[in-house]
Amino acid sequence: MRLTRTAIVIGLVVAALGLAGCGGDDESVATDTETTTTTATAPETGAVLDASVGPGFEISLTTEDGQPVETLTAGSYTLLTNDQSGIHNFHLTGGGVDVDTGVSEQGTDSFDITVSEGTYDFVCDPHAGSMNGSFEVSG
């Protein structure tokens, strides 16, 4: 009986170690001959960007997979906006881009934008001091 209990405990420890080694947040992936490191990359040109403002005092710009936009590659994108409040707007400016959902407007909208190298800012105009963000575009 003692040998069986020991074998079960060892089996559980081995299984737990195996599962711990299969976790999903490691940034390094081991292969037979090398280790590859993955890093966050900017969305490819032509991607969809999701903009959201409200209903509280929140504003965001994310990629389709929910990651905050910090850098983009120059090119064309589709900006989908979700304006959830009649006291806010989503206003994106920079590099010749100037799109706005309108303060009294609510709902969803879509804008085709083309970004070039530089800094872009997004704000809620009535609350620009606290509801704002920016990102960089590289060639």
C-alpha positions in Angstrom: 0.0 0.0 0.0 2.8 2.4 0.9 4.5 1.7 -2.5 1.3 2.4 -4.3 0.8 5.7 -2.5 4.4 6.8 -3.2 3.9 5.9 -6.9 0.8 8.0 -7.0 2.5 11.0 -5.4 5.4 10.8 -7.8 3.0 10.5 -10.7 1.1 13.6 -9.6 4.4 15.6 -9.1 5.6 14.6 -12.6 2.2 15.6 -14.1 2.2 19.0 -12.2 5.7 19.7 -13.4 4.7 18.8 -17.0 1.7 21.1 -16.9 3.8 24.0 -15.5 6.2 23.6 -18.3 3.3 23.9 -20.9 2.2 27.4 -19.7 1.2 30.0 -22.2 3.0 33.2 -21.0 6.6 32.3 -21.7 8.2 34.6 -24.3 10.8 32.0 -25.2 10.0 28.9 -27.3 12.5 26.1 -27.3 13.1 24.2 -30.5 15.4 21.3 -31.4 18.2 23.5 -32.4 17.6 27.0 -31.1 15.5 29.3 -28.9 13.3 31.8 -30.5 12.2 34.9 -28.6 8.9 36.5 -29.5 8.1 40.2 -29.1 5.0 42.3 -29.5 4.8 43.7 -33.0 2.8 46.5 -34.5 -0.3 45.4 -36.4 0.3 45.0 -40.1 -1.0 47.7 -42.4 -4.6 47.1 -43.4 -5.5 45.8 -39.9 -8.5 46.9 -37.9 -8.0 49.2 -34.9 -10.7 49.4 -32.2 -11.4 52.7 -30.6 -13.7 53.0 -27.6 -14.8 56.0 -25.5 -17.2 55.9 -22.5 -19.6 55.2 -21.0 -17.4 56.3 -18.0 -14.3 58.4 -18.3 -12.3 55.9 -20.3 -10.8 56.1 -23.8 -8.8 53.4 -25.6 -7.3 52.4 -28.9 -6.5 48.7 -29.3 -5.7 46.1 -31.9 -8.3 43.4 -32.8 -6.8 41.1 -30.2 -7.3 43.8 -27.5 -3.7 45.0 -27.1 -3.2 48.7 -26.6 -1.9 50.5 -29.7 1.6 51.9 -28.9 3.2 51.7 -32.3 2.0 51.2 -35.9 3.7 50.7 -39.2 2.9 53.4 -41.7 0.0 52.5 -44.0 -3.7 52.1 -44.2 -6.0 50.9 -41.4 -9.7 50.7 -40.6 -10.6 52.5 -37.4 -13.8 51.2 -35.8 -15.1 53.5 -33.1 -17.6 52.7 -30.3 -18.7 56.0 -28.7 -20.8 55.0 -25.7 -21.8 58.4 -24.3 -23.3 61.6 -25.4 -20.8 63.6 -23.4 -17.7 62.1 -25.0 -16.1 61.8 -28.4 -13.2 59.9 -29.9 -10.9 62.3 -31.8 -7.8 61.1 -33.6 -5.3 63.5 -35.1 -1.8 63.5 -36.5 0.0 63.3 -39.8 -2.9 64.6 -41.8 -5.5 62.4 -40.1 -8.3 64.2 -38.3 -11.4 62.0 -37.5 -13.9 62.6 -34.8 -17.1 60.8 -33.6 -18.7 64.1 -32.4 -19.5 64.9 -28.8 -23.3 64.5 -28.9 -23.1 61.4 -31.1 -23.3 57.8 -29.8 -22.8 54.5 -31.6 -20.4 52.9 -33.9 -18.6 54.2 -36.9 -15.8 53.2 -39.3 -13.0 55.4 -40.7 -10.4 54.4 -43.3 -7.2 56.1 -42.3 -3.7 56.3 -43.7 -0.9 57.0 -41.2 2.7 58.1 -41.9 5.7 58.5 -39.6 5.1 60.6 -36.5 3.1 60.9 -33.4 -0.7 60.5 -33.3 -3.0 61.6 -30.5 -6.5 60.5 -29.5 -8.6 62.4 -27.0 -12.1 63.0 -25.8 -12.2 66.8 -26.6 -14.4 67.8 -23.6 -12.2 65.8 -21.2 -8.8 66.0 -23.0 -6.9 66.5 -19.7 -7.8 63.1 -18.4 -9.1 61.1 -21.5 -6.2 60.9 -23.9 -3.5 58.7 -25.5 -1.0 58.6 -28.2 1.0 56.2 -30.4 4.0 56.4 -32.7 4.1 55.4 -36.4 7.3 54.3 -38.0 8.2 53.8 -41.7 
